[in-house]
Amino acid sequence: MTALVGVSPLAQRASAAQCADPTGPYTGQSPWGQRLVDPARIWPLTTGSGQIVAVVGAGVDAANAQFAPGQVLPARDVTPGGGTAEADCDGRGTIAAGVVAAKQNSETTFAGVAPDVKILPVRYRRSTENGDPAALAAGIDAAVQDRAGVILIAVPAAADSPALASAVDRARESGSLVVSPAAATEDGRRSYPTATPGVLAVGSTKQNGEPAQAESGDYIGISAPGADLVSTSAGAGGALAHRFPVTDPSLAAAYVAGAAALVRSYHPGLTPEQVVTRLTLTANRPPSGGRDPQRGWGMLDAYAAVSAEIPADAVAPGGLPDSVARGAMVPALADERPATDRFSGFLALAGVGLAAAAGVAVLAVRRGRARSWRPSRR
């Protein structure tokens, strides 16, 4: 089970049998990941209305008070023998769903990236089980059937399968974007479908910008906050309750999935491929300026991804137009980001102009890869 920082090993072992317990209502300062992504700056443009984000894992507890009535849709359960996907004994699905879509609440500073998004819980595993790739494939298919525009894999599998690769292909062909975290805890290991062609693979970062996960590879496309964070808790019983501090790769993928939903809401005509292009072109580059094996093309910049003016032909097979290569992406007018919201040197030095220039490499690698629209792959 992915480590939950701040919870003792004994409590982590017990949670598998007794289900996750809330830490309590969070009343501290706005979490650093939320300040970095700064979704409130995007909300005058879009709050994600009209979008469905599937959370594929062990369920989502819709009873937490930070989800509005009806915001969490009727759940799908594809586990053998069935069950209820609303309970989320595991807890990670509710954590991921909160990062995506938790509503603002006067009793806490925590809020989700896209508060008007609908959440579709899809349960493919029980809390004590490892992720089975065949069952995960069925979960992805269920999300597609229920018209999820973004499919967030909250709990990836440790192995690949032809069925899982085919499910990813079907999702892409249907217009759904699959987002999955790099969750392997050992060097040299891979998560799936994170490493499957056609998936936007997400790396996790700490507050200082360093990678928070062991998994690495040329398939990782982007990174987002994934350590020492806050989100909604399962087991709240209808109250407002959170888990904190939490370190989990699914948090990083949830930030990216929420940003993808905002992009799709503001630009409803975009294909999944074009959404990925926006997210990776506008990401704040790591210190090298190129693609990092654990952070991909850089840290998520959700505001730039939503508001940047990117020519429609930026994803043409021939590569980027010269105007984009020269840094012609221009974010829409909005208030300046507070100067105090700078968390690491590489974030402060990176910018959209550099992102556009590095985007040439992103799309050059994509040339001829008809089966995959990820910036790079193994």
N, C-alpha and C positions, 0 to 999 in steps of 0.2 A: 504493500500500500504506500502511496506517495506520502512523504513526511509532511506532517502539519507542524510547523515550527511553533514552539510555545506549548505543545502538548507532550506530556511525558511519554516515554516508550510504553509504560504500562497502560496508560490511557489509550494510546494508539492501538495496542493489541486488543484492548477491551472493546474499542469502538467497532471492530469488525463483527463482534458478537452481539453487542448491546446497542449499536447505532450511534451516530454522531450526536454529541451534546453541544448546545450553543455555549460560546464563551460569555455572552451577555450582550446588551445593546452597546454599540460602539459610539462613544461621545468625544473622542479625541479630535485632533486636528485632521483635516482632510488627508486621506492616505496619499503617500508620495506618488504612487502609480496613477491615482486619479488626478493629482495636480499636474503630473507630466503629460498625460493624455489630454487633460483639460476639456472634457466633453461639453461643459457649460458654454464654452466659446463657440461650439458648433450648433447648439440648440436653436439659436435664432434662424439658422438655415434649415435644419432638419432634426427631428428627434427620433427618426426611424419609423415613423408611421407607415403602416401598410406592409411591413416586413415581418416574416416569420423566421425565427432562428431555432433550428432543432438542436437540442442538447442530447447527445447520444452517449449513454453511460449506464448508470444504475438508477436513474430516476431523478425527479426534481420535486421538492416539497413545496407545493403551491401555497401552503398555509402561512408562510412567513408574511408578516404585515407589510413588507416593502414591495410585494407584488400586488398589483391592483386586482380586484375581482374580475375574473375572466381573462386576465393577461396571460396566465399559464393555461394553455389549451389542453383539452382532453388528451391523456397520455397514450402512447403506443408501447406495447410490451411484446417483444419478440423472443423472450427467453423460453426455453423448452418448458412446457407446462403452464406458461403464463404467470401472471402475478399482477402487482400494482406498481405502476411507475410513478405514482404520486408520493410515495413514502420516502425514498432516498435514504436508506439506512447508511449507505456508503458516505454520503455527504458531499461528494465532489460535484455532483450535478447541480445541486442548489448553490454551491459556491460559484460555479461557472455561470449559472443563469443570473445570479445577482450582479456579477461584473458586467454582463451584457445588458441587463434590462431593469435593475432595481429602480423603483421610483424615488424621487426626492421625498424626504421626510424631515420634518422640523426637529425630530428627536435625535437625528444623527447627521454627521457630515458626509457619510458614505452615500454614493449614488451610482447607478449603472451608467454605461456609455450611451445607450440608446433607450431611454425610458418608455418610449411608445412602441417598442418592438413586442411582438407576441412570442412567447416561448413554447416550443413543442417538445415535451419530454419524450425521449425514446429510450426504453430500457432494453439492453441486449445482454446484460450480465447482472448477477446478484453481487452483493457487497463482498462476499468472501471468495468469489471466483476470479480467476484470471480471465482476461479478455480473449474470447475465441474469435478468430478472424471470420469464420463462416457466419457466426451469429452477428458479428459487427456488420458484415455485408448486408444481412437482412435488416439491421437497424438503419443503415444508410438508405436502402430501398424504401423502407417505411417512411422515412423523412421526405424522400422525393415524392412518394404517393400523396403525402399531406401538404405538398406545395411549399416546402421550406426553401427559401431562397438562399439561406446560409445554413450549412450543416456543420456544427461544432462537435468535434469528437472530444468529449470531456475525459474519457478513459480509453486510450488507444490499446491495441494488442501488441504483444511482443513478437508475433510471427505474421508473415504474409500468407496469402493464399490466392489462387486464381479467382475464387469467388469474390474476394475483397477487391482485387484489382478491377474486376468486371463491374462491381457495384459503383466504384469511383468513376469509371467510364460512363456508366448510365447516368450518374448524377450530373456530370459535366455536360453530357448531351442534352439533358433536360433543362439546363440553365441554372443548376444549383452549384454554389461554391462550397467546397469541402475544406475546412480549416482544422488542422490537427497539431497538437503540441509535440515537441521533441521531449519525450518523457523517460527515455532509457536512463537508468541510474549508473550504468557502467560504460566505460570507454569501449568503443568498438561495437556496441549494441545499437539496434535501431528500433524505433517504434513504427507501427503500421496502423492506419494508412499514411502516417507522417512521411515515410520514405517512399510512398507509392506515387508514380507519375500521375499528375492531374490534381494533386493536393497542394494547398498553400501550407507549407510546414513552418511552424513558429518556434523560435528559440526564446528562452526565458532570460531575463537580466535582473541583477541586483540593483540597488539604488545607486551604486557607484558606476553602473554601466557594465560591470563585468558579467560574464555568462553565469547563469545559475543552474545549468544542467550539464551533465556529462556528455550527452549525445551530441555528435557533430557530423557534418557531411555537406556535400555540395548541393543537397536537395533543400536545405533550410533557406527559406526565402526572406524572412523578416523576423524581428524580435520585438518583445514588449515586456512590461513589468511582470515578474513572476515570483518575487520573494518579499517576505515581510509585509504582507498586504492585508486587506480587510474585505470581507464579503458576507453575504447572507448565509445563515445557517439553517440546516435541516433540523427538525425536531423542535421548532419554535412554538408549536401548538397555537398558532394564530397570532402570536405576539411579534414584536420587532426584536430580532435577535441576530447576532453576527458571530463569525469565527475570526479571530485575530490573535497574534499575527499568523498569517498563513503563507507557506511557501509551497507552490504546486505549479507544474508546467501548464495545467489547464487554465490557470489565471491568465497567463500570457496569451494563450490561444483565444480565450474569451475576450480580452481587450481587442484583439485583431478581428474577431468575429463581429463584435459590436460595431467597430469602425466600418467593416465591410457592409453591415446593414445600413449604416448612415449613408455610405456612398451609394448603395443601391436605391435608397429612398430618395436621395437628392438627384440622382442620375438614373431614373428608372429604365432607360433604354440600354444601359450597359450590359454587356455579356460578362460572365464570370471571368473570362480572360482579361477583359478591360478593367474590371475591378482590381484584379491582382496587379495589373500594370500600374494603376494609380497608387496602390498601396506601396509597391516596391520602388517606384520612381521617386516618390515623395518622402521615403524613409530617411531619417538622419543617419548618415553613413558612419560606420565604425572608424577608428583612427586611421586605418590603412586607406580608407576612401573606396575600397572595393568590397567584394563579398567576403564575409567572415564565416568560417565553417560552423560556428555556434550561434552567430547573430544574423546570418544572412546578409541582406543588403542594408541592414541598419535598423535603428529603433523606429517604431511606428510613429508617424506624425499624422494623427487622425484629421486635424483641421486642414492641413495641406491636401490630404488625400480627397477630402470632400470638396474643397473650394478651388483648387488649382485649375487654371484654364489649360487643358491639355488638348492639342489638336486631335480631331477625330481619327486621323490616319496615323496616330502615334503607335498603333499596334500593327501596322501593315507588315506583311512578311519581309519586305525589303529593309526594314529597320526604321529608326527614328528619322523624321525630317530634320534638316539642318537647323531650323528655327528652334526645335526642342533641344537639340544637342548643344546649342549655344546658351541654353538656360532660359527659354521663353515661357516657362510655366509661371503663371502669376496668380497667387491666391487672391480670393475676393476680399474686399475691404472689410475690416473688422477691428475691434479694439486690439491694441498691442498686448501681447502676453506679458504678465508681470515679470520684472527683471529678477525677482527673487525665486522664480520657478526654474532654476537651473540646477541639475542634479549631478552632472558629470562633465568633464572636459570635452569628451567627444560629442556630447549632445550640444554643448554650447557652440562648438566650432563648426558643426555640420549645418548645412542649409539646403534649401530647395534647389538652388542653382547647381550645387555639386551633385545633388540627387539626379537632376536631369542629365548632367554629363555622364555620370556613372550608369544612367539608364541605357546608354548606348550599348554597354556591355551586357546589360540584362537582356535586351531584345536580340542582340547578335547571337547570344548563346541559344536563344529560343528558335532561331531560324532553322527550318527543316524538321523541327520536332513536332510533328503533327499530332502525336498522341498525348503530349503533355504541354501545359501552358505555364509550368513553374519556371522561375528565373533560371534555375539550373537543377540538375539531377545527378544521381550517382553514375 
